[in-house]
Amino acid sequence: MQSRTPASRTGRPRSAAADAAILAATRAALVELGWSKLTLGDVALRAGVAKTTLYRRWAGKNELVVDAVAELFDELTLPDRGSLAADIEGVVLQFAAILARPEARSGLMAVVAESTRDEALRERIRASIVARQKRLVLAGRARAQARGELPPESDAATAARTVDLIFDMVAGAVVHRTLVSAEPADEEWVHGFTRVLLSGLTAAPGTG
């Protein structure tokens, strides 16, 4: 799994406790102040660390906020629930629950909005959030293949495209449902979404 902070620099060792406090303070500041008013000075004050501590770890606000949001999505797990459909439903419900949290909504919407004008920030999002969470697709696909629920891909390039497509469909649908449409991604919706994902649009309504 990729590191959620920039490459190591020379100097005093990193403190995991300080990192956790800084990222938590960043999320709290986002909820209270919003992106435009959030400053590294305010985060340092909330976290109880010197402002220089932040600059030793993050180049600026963009990187800090992305890593604060990424830490939330690292909470996602893929427990074995016995079938591909049940596994998908389990992780989608977790994802929706995280997006229901104010700090996740505020943080994700803020960095996505800012990234429309900042290619470096888009790349940071891809590396720190998207690439890291594709681990769930890889694990779920491998488990389903071991059960015989999915066939193996013919080559590495096809496998990579399949992983990208699955991730885009799941993440895109849940983010749109919860953050754009502001509708609940409850068990009924998640069950219907999973049925369409696995069976396609030709599946009869209400089946599965």
C-alpha positions as CSV (number, residue, x, y, z in Angstrom):
1,M,0.0,0.0,0.0
2,Q,1.3,3.4,-0.8
3,S,2.4,5.9,1.9
4,R,-0.3,8.5,2.7
5,T,2.4,11.2,3.1
6,P,5.2,12.6,0.9
7,A,8.5,10.9,0.5
8,S,10.7,10.8,3.5
9,R,12.9,13.8,4.1
10,T,16.1,14.0,6.2
11,G,15.8,15.2,9.8
12,R,14.1,14.0,12.9
13,P,12.0,10.8,12.8
14,R,8.3,11.0,11.9
15,S,5.8,10.7,14.8
16,A,2.7,8.6,14.0
17,A,0.8,10.3,16.8
18,A,1.6,13.7,15.4
19,D,0.5,12.6,11.9
20,A,-2.7,11.2,13.2
21,A,-3.4,14.4,15.2
22,I,-2.7,16.6,12.2
23,L,-4.9,14.6,9.8
24,A,-7.8,14.6,12.3
25,A,-7.4,18.3,12.9
26,T,-7.4,18.9,9.1
27,R,-10.7,17.1,8.8
28,A,-12.3,19.0,11.7
29,A,-11.1,22.3,10.2
30,L,-12.6,21.4,6.8
31,V,-16.0,20.8,8.4
32,E,-15.9,24.0,10.4
33,L,-14.2,26.4,8.1
34,G,-14.4,24.9,4.6
35,W,-11.6,24.7,2.1
36,S,-11.1,28.4,1.4
37,K,-10.7,29.4,5.1
38,L,-8.6,26.4,6.2
39,T,-5.0,27.3,6.9
40,L,-2.0,25.3,8.0
41,G,-1.7,27.6,11.0
42,D,-5.2,26.7,12.1
43,V,-4.5,23.0,11.6
44,A,-1.3,23.2,13.6
45,L,-3.1,25.0,16.5
46,R,-5.9,22.3,16.5
47,A,-3.4,19.5,16.4
48,G,-1.1,21.0,19.1
49,V,2.0,21.0,16.9
50,A,4.3,23.7,15.5
51,K,3.5,25.0,12.0
52,T,6.9,23.9,10.9
53,T,6.0,20.3,11.8
54,L,3.3,20.4,9.0
55,Y,5.7,21.8,6.5
56,R,8.2,19.1,7.2
57,R,5.5,16.6,6.3
58,W,3.4,18.2,3.6
59,A,4.3,20.7,0.9
60,G,1.0,22.6,1.3
61,K,-2.7,22.6,2.0
62,N,-3.6,20.5,-1.1
63,E,-1.4,17.6,-0.1
64,L,-2.5,17.7,3.5
65,V,-6.2,17.7,2.7
66,V,-5.9,14.8,0.3
67,D,-4.0,12.7,2.8
68,A,-6.6,13.6,5.5
69,V,-9.4,12.4,3.2
70,A,-7.4,9.3,2.1
71,E,-7.0,8.2,5.7
72,L,-10.8,7.8,6.0
73,F,-11.0,5.6,3.0
74,D,-8.2,3.4,4.3
75,E,-10.8,2.2,6.9
76,L,-12.6,0.2,4.1
77,T,-12.2,-3.5,4.4
78,L,-13.5,-6.5,2.3
79,P,-14.7,-9.2,4.7
80,D,-15.5,-12.6,3.2
81,R,-19.3,-12.7,3.2
82,G,-19.5,-15.9,1.2
83,S,-20.3,-14.7,-2.3
84,L,-19.2,-12.0,-4.8
85,A,-22.5,-10.2,-4.5
86,A,-22.4,-10.2,-0.7
87,D,-18.8,-9.0,-0.7
88,I,-19.7,-6.1,-3.0
89,E,-22.7,-5.1,-0.9
90,G,-20.6,-5.2,2.2
91,V,-17.9,-2.9,0.9
92,V,-20.4,-0.5,-0.8
93,L,-22.3,-0.1,2.4
94,Q,-19.1,0.7,4.2
95,F,-18.1,3.2,1.5
96,A,-21.5,4.9,1.7
97,A,-21.2,5.1,5.5
98,I,-17.9,6.9,5.2
99,L,-19.3,9.4,2.7
100,A,-22.1,10.1,5.1
101,R,-19.6,11.5,7.6
102,P,-19.3,15.4,7.4
103,E,-15.5,15.3,7.3
104,A,-15.5,12.9,4.3
105,R,-18.1,14.9,2.4
106,S,-16.4,18.2,3.0
107,G,-13.0,16.9,2.3
108,L,-13.7,14.9,-0.8
109,M,-15.9,17.6,-2.4
110,A,-13.3,20.2,-1.7
111,V,-10.3,18.4,-3.2
112,V,-12.3,17.3,-6.3
113,A,-13.4,20.9,-6.9
114,E,-9.9,22.2,-6.5
115,S,-8.4,19.5,-8.7
116,T,-10.4,20.8,-11.7
117,R,-7.8,23.6,-11.8
118,D,-4.8,21.7,-10.6
119,E,-3.3,18.7,-12.4
120,A,-0.8,18.0,-9.6
121,L,-3.7,17.8,-7.1
122,R,-5.6,15.4,-9.5
123,E,-2.5,13.2,-9.5
124,R,-2.3,13.3,-5.8
125,I,-5.9,12.2,-5.5
126,R,-5.3,9.4,-8.0
127,A,-2.2,8.2,-6.1
128,S,-3.4,8.6,-2.5
129,I,-7.1,7.7,-2.8
130,V,-7.9,5.9,-6.1
131,A,-4.9,3.7,-6.5
132,R,-4.9,2.8,-2.8
133,Q,-8.5,1.7,-2.8
134,K,-8.2,-0.4,-5.9
135,R,-6.7,-3.0,-3.5
136,L,-10.4,-3.8,-2.6
137,V,-11.2,-4.6,-6.2
138,L,-8.1,-6.7,-6.6
139,A,-8.8,-8.7,-3.5
140,G,-12.5,-9.1,-4.3
141,R,-11.8,-10.2,-7.8
142,A,-9.2,-12.8,-6.7
143,R,-11.5,-14.2,-4.1
144,A,-14.4,-14.5,-6.6
145,Q,-12.0,-16.2,-9.1
146,A,-10.9,-18.7,-6.4
147,R,-14.6,-19.5,-5.7
148,G,-15.2,-20.0,-9.4
149,E,-17.6,-17.0,-9.6
150,L,-15.4,-15.1,-12.1
151,P,-13.2,-16.4,-14.9
152,P,-9.5,-15.5,-14.9
153,E,-8.5,-12.7,-17.3
154,S,-6.6,-13.7,-20.4
155,D,-3.7,-11.3,-19.8
156,A,-2.4,-8.6,-17.4
157,A,-3.6,-5.7,-19.6
158,T,-7.1,-7.1,-19.6
159,A,-7.0,-7.6,-15.9
160,A,-5.9,-4.0,-15.3
161,R,-8.6,-2.6,-17.5
162,T,-11.2,-4.8,-15.7
163,V,-10.0,-3.5,-12.3
164,D,-10.2,0.1,-13.5
165,L,-13.7,-0.4,-14.9
166,I,-15.1,-2.1,-11.7
167,F,-13.6,0.6,-9.5
168,D,-15.0,3.4,-11.7
169,M,-18.5,1.9,-11.7
170,V,-18.7,1.3,-8.0
171,A,-17.0,4.5,-6.8
172,G,-18.8,6.7,-9.4
173,A,-22.2,5.3,-8.5
174,V,-21.8,5.6,-4.8
175,V,-20.3,9.1,-4.9
176,H,-23.0,10.3,-7.2
177,R,-25.8,8.7,-5.2
178,T,-24.6,10.1,-1.8
179,L,-22.9,13.4,-2.7
180,V,-24.5,14.6,-5.9
181,S,-28.1,13.2,-5.7
182,A,-28.0,13.4,-1.8
183,E,-30.0,10.2,-1.6
184,P,-29.3,7.3,0.8
185,A,-27.2,4.4,-0.3
186,D,-29.2,2.1,1.9
187,E,-29.4,-1.7,1.8
188,E,-32.2,-1.7,-0.8
189,W,-30.3,0.6,-3.1
190,V,-27.0,-1.3,-2.6
191,H,-28.8,-4.6,-3.4
192,G,-30.3,-3.2,-6.6
193,F,-27.0,-1.6,-7.6
194,T,-25.1,-4.9,-7.1
195,R,-27.7,-6.9,-9.1
196,V,-27.3,-4.5,-12.0
197,L,-23.5,-4.5,-11.7
198,L,-23.3,-8.3,-11.8
199,S,-26.2,-9.1,-14.1
200,G,-26.3,-6.1,-16.4
201,L,-29.2,-4.0,-17.6
202,T,-31.0,-7.1,-19.1
203,A,-31.7,-8.5,-15.6
204,A,-35.3,-8.6,-14.9
205,P,-36.4,-5.9,-12.3
206,G,-36.8,-7.1,-8.8
207,T,-34.9,-10.4,-9.3
208,G,-31.8,-11.5,-7.5
